[in-house]
C-alpha cells in the first residue's frame, strides 16, 4: 500500500501540466510512427516502383521523396517540441517539488535540525530533484516511443518474413533476463551515490561556512584531508556504479549487434533458398535498427530511471518526516499577548532516552517583568527560553502565557509575540534595509529608520557609503560584532513583540560595543516582559528578579542584593567572576 501511494504521488505531479504532458506524448507518438513509416516507403520503392515504366517510376519516386521530406519536417518539429517543452514541463514539476520540500523544511522543528547537516538537506533540493525532473520528462516519452517502435517493427517484421522475424526475436528473452539481473545492482549503486554526494555537499558547506576559523587555525590541510576522504568515498561508489553500468551497456549492446548478425546470416540463407526477396531483405535490415533502437533507449532509460527513483525515494523519505511541533486543529490566533508567563511542572530532554535538562520546573513571570537567568553552562537556561516559542516541545507539564497554554495558540501568533536576540546573530545576505525589515516585512522606510535609531544603529548605518542599501555580505561578514548585534535589535524593535528573550546578547562584544548595545536592550525592554540569559553578571544587577538555575532546577531567586546576602550559588558565581575580572 505504501509503494502504491508513492507512485500515486509521483503521477500526481503531472496533473497541473496534463495538457503539456499529452501534447508531449502526442508528439512522441507521431515521431515514432514516422520512424516506422519511412522504411515502408523505401520497401515500396524497391519492391514495386522500380519495376514500373521509367517515367512513371520517376514521378512516383519524386512524389514519395516530397512525402518523406514532409514526414522528416514533421518529425523534426515533434522532436523539437519533445526536447524543449518536454524539458520545460520537467523543470516546472521540479520547481513544484522543490517548493514542496522547502515548505516542509520550514515546518520541521529545531529537534530535527539538531541531527541534520545543511549540505545533505541542500542535496535533496538540488541534485536529487534534477534527476527526478529528468525522469519526469524522459520517462513517459521514452516508454511510449519504445513501445510504439518495438510493437510496430515487430508486426511489420512478421509480415515481411516470419522465419527471419523469429530468428531476430530469439535473443530477446536472454536480453531481458540480462537487464533484470543488472537492474537491482544499478538501483543499489545509484542510491549509494546519492548518499555520498550529499555527504560531500555537507562537508563543503561546513568547511566554507567556517572558513575564517579554518584559516585562523591554519588548518587548511586538515580540511583538504577531510574533503579528500569524502571525495574518495564518492569516487569508490561511482566506480561501483560505473562497473555495473559498463556490464549493463556492454552486454545489451552486444546482444543488439548479435541480433543484426543473426538477421544477416539467416537472411542470406533465406535468399539462397529463394524464400526471401532482396527488397524485403533490405526493408528487414532497415527495420532491425528500428527494432533494436527501443532496446538501446531502454538501456539509457534504465540508468536514468534508477537515478531518478533513487532521488525520488530520498525525496519521499524527507517528506515522510512528520513535524513534531504543529498547530492543533483548534489552535487560536491569540492576537497581542500581555506577556505573563507560567511554567507548570515542566520537564524536557533533548532525546527520549537521554537525561532530562529540566525536570519539575515551576516558574511564574509577571507581565512586564525583567527576569535574568543565570547559572553554569548546561543548567538549561537556553533550553528554558527555547520552550516558550515552542522551538522544542515539553515532555511533561505545560507553559502558559496570559493563562493560555501555548499549545492552544497557533505557532504564528505565539511567535509573533516573542522577540529573540541571540549572542550568535544571523543576518541574511542582502542589504541592511532587507535585514531590519525582516522583523516586519511590510514596514515603511520611516518605521525602519525609527527602529534603527532605537537600536543605536542609525548613525553607523548612515556613515556607510550606501547607507541602508549597503550590502552586508553573507551572514553580515562586512560588519563588526557590535554592528550586527544592533541590526538584530533594530529587527526586534520593528517587530514590537510583547515578550523579549535576550540570549547572552552582549557576551561576545567589547566594552564599548556592549555599552551601546546594553542601552538599546534597556530601551527595548521597557514595558515588555523580558527574559535575559546573562553571562556577564554585571549586566543584570538592575534586573527585577534573578533566577539561578542549576542541574537540579531553580536553586534560588531574588534581586541582586538579596542573592548576595543569601551567599548562595549566585554569590559564588558573582564573586568568582568579580575576582576573575580583577
Secondary structure, DSSP 8 states (H G I E B T S, - for coil): -HHHHHHHHHHHTTGGGHHHHHHHHHHHHHHHHHHHHHHHHHHHHHHTGGGS-HHHHHHHHHHHHHHHHHHHHHHHHHHHHHHHHHHHHHHHHHHHHHHHHHHHHHHS-HHHHTT--HHHHHHHHTHHHHHHHHHHHHHHHHHHHHHHHHHHHHHHHHHH-HHHHHHHHTTHHHHHHHHHHHHHHHHHHHHHHHHHHHHHHHHHHHHHHTHHHHHHTT-HHHHHHHHHHHHHHHHHHHHHHHHHHHHHHHHHHHHHHHHHHHHHHHHHHHHHHTSS-HHHHHHHHHHHHHHHHHHHHHHHHHHHHHHHHHHHHHHHHHHTS--SS---TT-B---S----EEEEEEEE-SSTTS--SEEEEEEEE-TT-EEEEEESTTSSHHHHHHHHTTSS--SEEEEEETTEEGGGB-HHHHHHTEEEEESS----SSBHHHHHHTTSTT--HHHHHHHHHHTT-HHHHHTSTTGGG-B--GGGTTS-HHHHHHHHHHHHHHH--SEEEEESTTTTS-HHHHHHHHHHHHHHHTTSEEEEE-SSGGGGTT-SEEEEEETTEEEEEE-HHHHHHHTSHHHHHHHHHHHHH-
